Amino acid sequence: MRAFLPSDSCKETQLNAINPQSWLQVERGKFSKLSSSCTTTSSSIESFIKVPEPPIVPFFKPVDYVEVLAQIHEELESCSLQERSNLYLLQFEIFKGLGETKLMRRSLRSAWQKAGTVHERLVFGAWLKYEKQGEELIVDLLATCNKCAQEFGPMDVASQFPVEVDGASQETIVTDGEKSLKNVNFWIGDEKIVCRRQKIASLSAPFHAMLNGYFNESLCEDIDLSENNISPLGLRTISVFSVTGCLSDVPPDLLLEILVFANKFCCERLKDACDRKLASSVCTKDDAVELMEYAIEENSPVLAASCLQVFLHELPDCLNDERVVEIFTHADRQQRLIMAGQASFSLYCLLSEVAMNLDPRSDKTVCFLEQLIESAETDRQRLLAFHQLGCVRLLRKEYDEAESLFERAVGLGHVYSIAGLARLGYIKGHKLWSYEKLSSVISSVNPLGWMYQERSLYCEGDKRWEDLEKATELDPTLTYPYMYRAASLMMKQNVQAALGEINRVLGFKLALECLELRFCLYLANEDYKAALCDVQVILTLSPDYRMFEGRVAASQLRTLVREHVDNWTTADCWMQLYDRWSSVDDIGSLSVIYQMLESGEAKGVLYFRQSLLLLRLNCPDAAMRSLELACQHASSEHERLVYEGWILYDTGHCEEGLQKAEESIRTKRSFEAFFLKAYALADSSMDFSCSSTVISLLENALKCPSDNLRKGQALNNLGSVYVDCGKLDLAADCYINALKIRHTRAHQGLARVHFLRNDKAAAYEEMTKLIEKAKNNASAYEKRSEYCDRDLTKADLEMVTQLDPLRVYPYRYRAAVLMDSSKEKEAIAELSRAIAFKADLHLLHLRAAFHEHVSDVLAALRDCRAALSIDPNHQEMLELHSRVNSHEP
């Protein structure tokens, strides 16, 4: 959820009114003490270092997500086409609860690809388009490469519906030939419309009975239709249709008139033709608003789907139109069926998510979630809907309604909703009850980190600390425990311990709320330079970010803090950037670049460097934004082409990225163009024959003007290619030359050369140098572990897990060692502790193999199925799954 706001229910976490000016009442440029109202006492620190309670998030969070993923995979193997999209949607919801953005999108894409109805294709296509907001530039760039990317664009809705032949609308022979009349004259007022009797009779059973049956009209040549709300022009058009079967050049108003008439007289072929013709006329949101009413009233599914497509295509903006919102929120079961067919639950899942991202407290959000509950057909769908609406009711302080919803979700098996009940119990003054509620959960299931985190809110002192330590042990990705511990240590005036605690999580997870807290810690410690660094990184990640629960713009705080830090010249900035880049201080480098961008010089280059750092810090959305800014501020065409090439490459369009690089080189030979081409070519080709081309490209790059930061990277990449080609001496030269210009990461390449020369000790020493120089060194410890004996390897990998618990290799290594020692249970437990908070294919693959080894076929099959939910095409996983499946009892 992009913007689900934290709950503000716990009284102890309420922030007082904040006046940021009062924190910084000092003379410009001086590092004097804060004013008397903000001296660094415990009480003054407490006034602005507050940690808001963790929100109850509106996600599906099963106790054992692996089991549920495996169940979904098993159901997908045997379900009908109509059930597939809903199963992929449930898979999407699980990955959302795990924070796995790439897997979420892949599940949505699968739901779209496997859609069994036009409504599902519309909903999931619109959802994917919504998820790709801001990527319009990519579509435009692909168009310049003669590649179309409008995969989620408007479709011809009418063509997606099968043409139904009305079996009752066949011409019949009248037995009483004497009474049979060739024509019939319909009168509307004073106008006569001559129609062919049997052609009109063939339109529907009612007309057939009227004109050929035992009604008086069957004997009449003239029939008055004045009271049937059809105009002469409308009836003439119907007469033509009865003969030709076509509606040509009929204006929409007349089509609506004919549609109503056709519905009244059960003329299914005519109604279907009007439905399809009207569907093709829906172009704008206003058209859709007007015509959806007719579609619902006249049960016209094609027209309704066409209107729905327009609404969904304009998400999220169309939800600002009350007419559109009213259509969606006031629909009953039958109207939902006309509008969305069997995709009603999917539709309201999408609308609810968009509404929550806009404003989770809004009435429209509540209405959409109520419709979601009404649309739910399975228990899993219902528990998700109940929980989500419960979260929204909690935010709106509608506590009784929230309690009822959470209870219903718990009743359907959603254990995480107990956190909502506990939070409500605390609000109502039942703190002990909340504590006991969570204790009961912890004792009855395999406990997860969030359970201890939630229980910590309802106890004090050592008990709270112990629960938060346990929460971090079980799920190190939870940020609240680090933040609470850091704030508590700061209250005790233990500044270094507080900073050390918050740095633990920032070492592997660049969370805005953690940067904000560290900013506050630095501010309280009057370290304005460090505070400025953090607020500049915050603004890099989120330019409109507001701090202190949205009360103060981060940009305003930066202005205030900047008053107390010496200004840097352009030369100072480049020196600072060089130092931080060389020490692998990515956060510090980001801050320096933010400051340099103010000077207005070489903005394209700086935004590009910013994007490289953001990718390294696993912030792909922010990195893409920086690349787009680099394009906008490029100083020349050849520079812009390079940045466009990187955008295409980073979004999976490698061939088109290469085209941009080649176009840039043709315009002007430059370091970045050659580097891009070499990088993309090396990454896209598994053929070693292309190595000579990559080497030539990198050599050309190094001949072009550039700064040492980039030349160091090129030398490092060149060294890697030489190693792959077995040219170790040339590789060593590249790495040594890179180190001479302070490209610190070249130590890793040089270590690899030493290792390949059978000098393991030199490799270990080389990696030690990298560890000593690099501020972010978890990967260096992991690499060094390959160059030492088992005890040192174990120590290095323990350090890796401490620095970055999201790196999976250490868990796999430790599990393999335990398995080699015949400690099967311990080996499986080692993998399980990482799987609990990280959905990783390799961890599940190894655990499945271990389960197979100990003849636990069902557990192995479960892990295989869950792993294939992560990557359905992983060949080794497919082979293991097939082998294990053949042994299933």
N, C-alpha and C positions, 0 to 999 in steps of 0.2 A: 504494500500500500504506500503510495508516494507521500501522502500527507496526513496520515492518521495521527491525530494529536494525542499526546499522553493524557491520561486521566489526571484530574486535579483533586481527587477525593481525599487523599491522606492529609490530615491537618498539619502534620509536622513538616511537610515539604512545601508549604506555601511560601512564595517569595513576597517579601515586603515591597512596597513601591520603590522603584529604583531611580535614582538620579545620578546618572553616570558622571555628570560634571563634578559632583562633590568628591568623586574619587581622585580627581586629578587637579586639584586646586594648587598648582605650583607654577613657578615662573618658567617661561619657555626655555627649554634646553637644559634645565637644571634637574639633578636627581635628588632633590630635597625630599624630606619626609612628606607623607600625605598629611592633609589637614587633620585637625584634632578629631573631626567626625569620622575619620577613616584610618586611625592609627592601627597598627597590626596587632591588636589584641584579639583574643578569642571571640569576643562578642562582635567586633567590627568585621572580622573575617566571616563570621556566620551570617552577617547581613547580606552578603552577596555570593558566598560559596555555598550554594544549596544544590542538592541532587534530587531532581524530581523523581518520584517513584516510577518504576517501569510500567508502561501501559499494558492493559489487557488488549492484546492485538486481535483483530477480527480474522484470524486465520484458522484453517483446519490443521490441528496439531495432534495427531494420534500419538499415543504412548509409544507404539512401535511402528514407526513409519515404514520400516522395511517389510513388515508383515502386510501392511495395507497395500504398498506398491506391488508386492508379490500377488496379492489377491486380484488387484486390478489387471495385472499382466495375464494371469490365468483366465480371467473373465474375457479379456480381449481375444484370447485364442479361440474361444468358442461362441462368442456372442453374435447376435444378429447385426446387420449393417446399421440398423436404426439405433443401436445401443452404443456404438463405438465412440461417437463424439462426446457423449456424457461421461464415459469412462476416462477419456483423455482430459476432459475438464476437471474431473476429480483428481487426476494425476497432477494437473496444473496447480490445483489448490494445495496439494501436499508440498510440491516444490516451492510454492510461494511461502508456505509456513517455514520452510528450511532456508529461505533467502537465496535460492538457486535461480538467479535470473535467466541464465542461458537455458536451463532445463525447463523453466516455465514457458519460455517462448517456443521451445521445441515441442512441448506438449500441445500448446495452442495450434501450432502449425500442423501437428498430426490430427488434431480435432478438425481442422479446416480441410485437410487433404482427404480424410476418411469420412467426411460429412455425407450422410445419406439423404439429406433433403436440401432443397434450395434455401430454406430458412436457416439451417445450420451453416451452410456456406456463407450466407449473408452475415450472420452473427459473428462467426469466428474470423471471417475475412475482415470485418470491421474492427474486431478486437485486436488482430495483428496490426492493422493500420494504426489503431490508437496507441498500441505499444511502441510503434515506430515513429511517433510524433517527433518532429524536428529533423527527420532524415530526408526531407524533400530534396536537399542538395544532392544526395546520392543518386536519386532518380534522374535528376538533371545531368549529372556527370555521366551516368551510364548512357543517357541519350546521346551525349557527344561522342560516345564510343560505338554508336549504332546498336545499342542493346536496350531492349525495352524491359522495364522493371515494374510495370503497372499490374502486378499480379493480384493486388487486392482492389483494383479499380472497379467501377460500376460494371455489372453484368446485365445481359439481356434477360430479365427475369422471366418474361413470358415463355422464352424458349426452354426454360428449365422445368416448366410444368407440362406433364403429358396431356395431349389432346384427348378428351373423353368423347367417345361417340355415344350419342343418346339412342339407345336401342328402340325407344318408344316413338322416335320421330321419323319413322319410315312411312312412305306413302302407302295407303291401303286402298283396296278396291271396294267401292260401295256396292252392296248386294242389290239394292233397289235402283237399277239403272235409270228407271223413268224419273226418279226424284233427283238424280244426280245433276248438279248444275256446275258448269265449267268454271264460272267466275262468281265472286261474291263482291258486293259493293259495301264497303264500310263507310259510314257517315260520321263525320266529326263536325258537329255544328252544321253549317250549310255546305261543307266541302265533302265531295265523294271521292273515295280512293278505291279504285278497281284492283282487286287482287285475284290471283289464281287460287281457287278454293282449296284444291288438294295440296298445293305448296304451303299455304297457311296452316292447313290441318296437320301437315307433317312437322310443324314446329314444336308441338307439345301434345300431350294426352288431353288436356282441357280443350284446346282448339279442335282436336280431332273429334272429341265428343260433341262439341258445339256444332261443328259443320257437317258431321257424318253420322252422328248418333240419333238419339230420340228426343233431342231438344227441338223446340220450334224453329230455332235458327237454321237447322239443317234443311228446312224447306223454304227458307227465305233467300231471296236474292240480295236484299238490302238489310244491313244490320247496323244499328246505332252504337258506336263506341265512345260517344261524347263524354260519358261519365268515368272514363278509365285513365284520365291524366296522360293522354298521349296526344301529341299535336299531329296535324295532317302531314307535316314534313317527316315527323318521326314514323308515322305509319307507312308512308311511301318508302322510307328507308328500310323498314321491316319487310315490306313487300318485295323489294329488290333482293334483300338478303335471302328471303324464302326461295327465290329462284336461283341466285348465284352463289349463295353461301358466303358472301364477302361483304365487309363494311368498308367501303372506300371513301376517303375524303370526308369523313363525318366529323364535325366539330365536337369537342369534349362535352359541351352543354347538351347537345342532342344525344350523344352517347349515354350520358347519365340518365336522360329521360327514357331512352330505350332500355337501359339496364333495369330500371325500376319496373317497367312494363313487362320485360322478359321474366323477371323474378315473380311478378304477380301471376303470370299465366304459365309458369313452369317451362319456359322455352330455354332449355339447357344449352343447346348449341348457340342460340342467339346471345344468351347471357355470357357464355364463355367467350364469344367473339368480342362482345362489349368489354368484358373484363380485361382481355388481352390488349385491346385497342387503347383503352384508358390507361393501362399500365405503362404503355409506351409514351404517354403524354406527360408523365410525372417528371418534371425537370428541376423544380425548385422546392425549397422547404415549404413555401406558401402553398404550392400545388399539393404537396403531400399532406399538409394539415387539412386542406379542404376536402381532398379526395379520400383520405383515410376514414372519415365519417361515413361516406357513402359505401366504402368497401366493407366496413363492419356492419352497417345497416342492411346491406344487400347480400352479405355473405359472399364477397368477391375476393377469393384468396390471392389471385394474381395481382390485382390492383393493390391489395393490402401489402403484399410482399414488396411491390415496387415503391410504395410510400415508405415502408420500413427501411428499405435500402437507402433512401435519401436521408432519413433521420440519422441512421447509423453512420453514414458517410461523413456527416457533419459533427460527429462527436469530437470534443466535449461541448462545442459551442451551442449545439441545438438544445442542450439542457438548460440554457438560459432563457429559452422561449417557453413561457408558461403554457402555451397552447399544446406544445409537444409533450411537456411533462404531464399535462392533464390527460392526454390520450393514453399514455403509458400507465399512469397511476389509477385511472378510473376503469380500466378494462376488467370485465368479469371473465370467468373461465371460458365461456363460449367466444367472447371477443378476443381473448388471448389466443385461442385456437385458430381463429381466422387470421389474426395478425402475424403469429409466429409459428403456427403449426405445432409440431412436437418439440420445438426449440424454445419453448417459453422459459424454462428454467435457465438455459444458457443465456437467453436475452436479458433476463433480470439480474443474472450474475454480472453481466457486463455493465448494465446500467447502474447497478449498485456500486460496483467498483469505481466507475467514473464519478458518480455522485459523492462517494466517500473521499475521493481524491480532491474534489472541489471544495466540499465542506461536510465533514462527517456528522456535524450536528444539525444539518438542515432538515426541513420537513420532507423535501423530496427524497433524501436518502432514506428516511424512515418509510416512506410510501413504497419506494422501490423494493426495500427489504421485506415489507409486508407482502408485496406481490411475489417475491421470491419464495416466501414460505408457502403461499397459495399454489405456486407452480411446482413445488417439490413433489416428487413421486416416490423416492426411496428414502430410507432412514438416513443414509449418508448425506443426501441432499438436505434433508430436514435439519439434521444436527448442525450443518454448516450455516443454514439460513437462521436458525434460532440463535446460534452463537454470535453471528455477525450483528443481528438486530439487538441482541443483548449488549454488545459492546457499544453500539450507538446510543441505546437508552441509558447506559451508564454515563457516557459522556454528557448526555443531556440532563443528567441528574434525575432521571425518571426511574428511581431505584426499585420500586415495586414491580414495574413492568420488566425491568432488567433481570430481577431475581427470578421471575416466572420463566423468562426465556432461557436463562442459564440452566435452570432446573430441568427444563425440557431437553436441552442439549445434553446435559449429563445423563438424563434418563435414556437417551439414545446411544450413550457410550462415549461421549466426548469428554474425556477426563479433564482436559485443559479448561473447560468451562467452570470447573470447581474453583479456579483462580478468581473468576468473576464473582462467584458466590462468597468466597472468602473476603474479597475486597468490599463487597456490600455489607457483609457482617461487621467488618471493622468500622465502616462508615456509621453503622447503626449502633456502635458502642460495644459490639460483642467481640472484642479482640481475642479473648481466650478461645472462643468458639472457632474463630478463623484459624488460629494456630493449630487447634486440635483437628480441624477439617483437613488441613494440609498434612498434618502428621499421619492421619489415617490413610491418605493417598500414598504417602511415601512408604508406609509399611505394607501396603497391599499390592503394589506394582513394582516393576523394575524402575527405581527412581531416576528422574531426569533433572538437569540443572535448574530449569525454571521452577520446579517444585520447591527446592531449597531457597531459591531467590525469593519466591513469593512468601514462603513461611518466615523469612527473615524480617519481613515488614511487621510482623506481629509479635516480636520479642525484642529484647534490649541487650546491651552489653555483650558479654562473651558469647551468649547464645546466638545473637545476631551475627557476630563476626564468624562464628563457626559455621553457621548456615551459608554465609556468603562464600567462605572458603570452599565448602563442599560444592556449592553451585559452580564455582570456577573450575573445580576439579572435574566435574561431570560435563560442563559445557563452557569451555574457555572463551567462547564467542560472545557470551552475555556481557554487555558493557556496564550494567548497573553495579555489580559487585566491585569492580575496579574503581568506579567513580565514588561509591560510598566509602570505600577504604581510604582512598586518596583524600577525600574531604574530611574524614574523621581524623586522619593523621595531621592534616593541616590545622584543624581545630586545636590539636595538642601542640602546635608550634613546631611539629616535626616536618620541616619543609622538604628536605631531601628525600625522606621516606615517602612523602605524599607525591612528589614528582616521580619518584621511582615506580610507584604503584600505577600512576596513570600512563607512564611511559611503557609499561608492560603491554598494555592493550594497543597503544598507538604504534608499537613496533610491528604489529601485523594487521591492524584494522584501523584504517584512517576514518574514524567516526567523528562526525561534526560535533556531537555532544561531548565527546572526550577532548577534542581540541578546545572547545569552549571552556570546559572545566580547567584545563591546563592554563589557558589564557588567564583565568581568574586566579589561579595559584601564583602565576608569575606576577600578576598585578598586585596581589596581596604582599608578595615578597619584594615589590618595587623593582622587579627585573623587567623594565619597560622594553628593552631590546628584544628579549625572548617573547614577551607578550605581543609585541608588534609582529614578530615572525609568525606566531600562531594565528593572529587575526587576519594576516595577509593570506595565509594558506586557506583559512575558512572562506575568505572572499574569492579565492581562486576556485574552490570547489563549488561554492554557491554564492554568486555575486549579490543576491538579494537576501542573504541569510539575516535573520533577526535573533538576537541573543536574549537570554534571561526570559524564557517563555514568550518570546516574541515582542517584548516591550521595547527593546532598543535595537536599532539597525547596527549590524557589525561595522558598516562603513563609518558610522558616527563614532564608534568606539576607536576605530583605527585613527581617525582624525585627532581624537583626544590624546591617545597614547603617542602618536607621532610627534607631538609637541615636546616630548621628553627624550627623544632619541636624536643623536647627531645626524645631520644629513650626509649622504654619500654622494660623491661625484660619480660620473659615468665610469671613470677608471676604477674607483673604489668598488662599484657594483660588479664590474667584470672580474676584479680580483676576488671578491667575496664569492661570486658564482663559481669561479675556478676552484677555489679552496673547498667549497661544499660539494661540488660535483666530484672532485678527486677523493674526498673522504666518504663518498657514497652516502651523503646526507641529503636524501631526496626531498624531505620536508623543508630543510633549510634552503635548498636550491630553488624550490617553488616560491618561497617567500622573496628571495632576491629578485627572481624574474618578475614577480608582481610589482616590485618597487621600480625595476628598470622600465617597465611598460609605461610608467608615468612620464618618462622623459620624451616619449614620442619618436624615438629613433629605432629603426629596424624592427618595427613591431611584428612583421611577418615572421622573421627569424625567431624572435623571442616567444611568440605564441607557439611556434613549432617545437622549440625546446621544452616549453611548458607541457605540450601534449606528450612528449617522450617520457617525462617524469611522471605524469599522471597515469600513463599506461603501466609504468613500472610499479606504481603504487596501487594498481588494480582499481583504477577509477575510470573505466572506459567511457562512460557518458561525458564526464568532464573533459576527458582527452579529446573526444570527438568535437566538443564545443570549441576547444582551443585550436584544433586543426581547421575548423571552419573560419575562425577568426584569423588564422594565419593566411588563409586564402583571401579573405577580405582585405588584409593589410599587406599583401605581397607587393613588393616594390617593382616587380617586372613580370612579364608574361612567363618566362621560363621558371621563375620562382613559384608562381601560382600553379603551374602545371605539376610541379613536384608535390606540392601540398595536396592537390587534387588526386595525384597518384597514391599518396599515403592514405587518403580517405577511402579510396576504392580498395586498396590492399587490406586495410584494417577491417573493412566490412565484408571480406571474403571474396572480393572481385579482383583476384590476383592478375589475371590476364589483362584486364582493363587498366590496372595500376601500372603494369609494364608498358602499355601503350602510352600512357601519360609520361612515363619516364623517357621513353624514346622520342616523343614529341618535344619534350623539354631539351633533350640533348641536341636534337636537330636545330632548335632555336638558338641554344647557347650551351656549350660544354661547361658543366658546373659540377662541383663536388657532390652536392645533394642529389642531382639527377643520376649520376653514375652510381652513387651509393644506393639509391632506391632501386635501380634496375638490378644491381648485384644482389641486394637483399631479397627482393621478390623472386628472382630467378633461382637463387640458392634454396629458398624455402619451398618453391613450387615444384622443383624437379628432383626426383629420386635418382636420376641418372648421373653417375659420377663423370660422364663425358662432358657435362656442362661446367665442371669445376674450372677448366682452363678459361672459359668465358667469364666466369665470376671473378677469377684472379685478375684477368685483364681489366675488367670493369673497375675493380677496387684500386688497381694500380693507376688507372686513369683518374679516378677520384682523388687519389693522393697527390696527383700532379696539379690539381686545381686549387685555387686559393680557398682556405677555410681556417677556422681557429683550431687550436689544439684539442679542445673538447671533442670535436667531431672527428678530427684526424686520428685521435687515440682509439675511437670506436672503430674506424675503418681498419686500422692496423690490427686491432683485436679480431675483427671478422676475417681479415685476410689470413691471420695466423690459424684460425679455426679451419679454414678451407685447406691450408697446407697440411695440417694435422690429418684431416680426412683423406688427403692424397698420399699420406706417408712421408711427406717432405719435412721431417722434424727440424732440421737445421734452419731451413727458411722460416718455419713457424716460430722457432725460438727467437730469431732475429726480429720478427714482427712484434712479438710480445715484449722483448727487451726495449725496442724503440718506443712502443706504446708506454711502457713504464717510465721512460726518460721524460715523457711529456705528461707524466702523472695520471695516466689512465689506470687507475688502481685495479680495476677488474682484470687486467691482463695477468695479474699474479695467478689467477685460476687457470688460464690457458697455459702459462709457463709450467705450472704444476703438472698439468696433463702431459706436457712434453717430457718432463723428468720421469713421470711414471712410465710412459711408453719406452723410455730408455732404461727401464728397470732400476731407476734410482728412486725408490719409494720414500726414502728419508728426505731427499731434496724436495720431492713433491709435497711432503708434509710441512716442511719448513716454508715453502713458498706460500702455501695456504695459510700458515700462521701469520705471515706478513700481511696478507689480505685481512685476516681477522683483526689484527691490531690497528689497521688503518681505517677500516670501514665502520661507519656508524651503524648501518644496517647489515648485519653479518650472519644472519641465520643460515642463508644459503651457503656461505663460506664454511661454516661449521659442518654442514651436511656434506659438502664436497670433500672437506679434509678427512671426514670419517672413512673415506674410501682408501686412504693412504696410511693407515695405522693398524695396529693389532686390535684384537677384539675388545679388550678392556678400554683402550682409548677410543675406539669406535663407539662403544656404548656411551662413554662420557660425552663425546661430541654430539651424539644423537639425542641424548637427554637435554643437552643445552639447546639444540634445535627446537625441541618440543617446548622448552621453556620460553624461548624467544618467539617462536611462531608455531603454535599448536595446530595450525591448519595444514602444515606440510605433512604429507602422508607417509613419505618414505621411512621416517624413523619408526613409526608404528609397525610397518610391514617388516622392517629389519628385525626389530625386537621379537615380533611374533614368529618369524622364521627361525631365529635362534632358539626360542623356547620349543618350537616344534622339533627341531633337531635334537633337543635334549629330552624328547618324549614327554614334554609337559603340554599335552594337547589342550587341556582346559585353560591353562594360563595363556597359551598362544591365542586361543579364540577370544579370551577376555581382553587381551591387548588390542586386538582389532575392533572388538565391540565397543570399547570406550571411545574410539575415534569415530566409528560409524554412528554412534548416538547423536553426534552433532554435525557430521559432515557426510553427505551422500556422495560417496566416491566409488567409482567403478572398480578401481584396483583393490581397494580394501574389501569390497564385497566379493570380488573374484577370489582373492586369497582365502577369505573366510569360507566361501563355498567349497574350495578345494580341501580345506582342513576338515570341514564337516564330512565331505565325501571320504576322506582318509579314515575318519573314525566311524564310518558307516552310518552316519546320521543323515539318511537320504532326504528326509523331509526338510531338515534345516538347510541342507545343501541346495535343494530345489528352490526353497524360499529365497535364498541369497542370489541364486542364478536369475530368478524372475525379477527380483528387485534391481539387479545390475543391468538387466536388459531393458528395464524401464529407463535407465540412465543413458544407455547406448544400445539401441535395438540391433545395431549392425556389427557389434564387436565380435570378430570371428572366433577368438579363443573362448569367449563367453558362450557363444552359440554352441560350440563343440562340447563344452563342459555341461551345458544345460541339456543337450541331447543325450549325453552319456548318463547323466544323473537321472534324467526323466525315464530312461529305459529301465532303471532299477526301482522306480517308484512302486510301492506295494499296492 
